[in-house]
Amino acid sequence: MKTIYDIQQFLKKMGTIIYIGDRAADLELMEMEIRQIFESNLMDVKDYQMAILLLRQERQRVLEKK
């Protein structure tokens, strides 16, 4: 996973679509979903770490703009 779009596509493949309308909240929910998927052993460690890193970086950028 290299982009937020990749994470969204992965979540979509797992049956989860997240859209609230607030970008920061969307990213937080995506992080929670990724964590649950990882804890269910449906995702490898490398992808999990990269997804969490990307989501947190993007969330920080969004919060800085506000």
Buried (B, 14 or more C-beta within 10 A) or exposed (E): BEEBEBBBEBBEEBEBEBEEEEBBBBBBBBBEBBBEBBEEEEBEEEBBEBBBEBBEEBBEEBEEEE
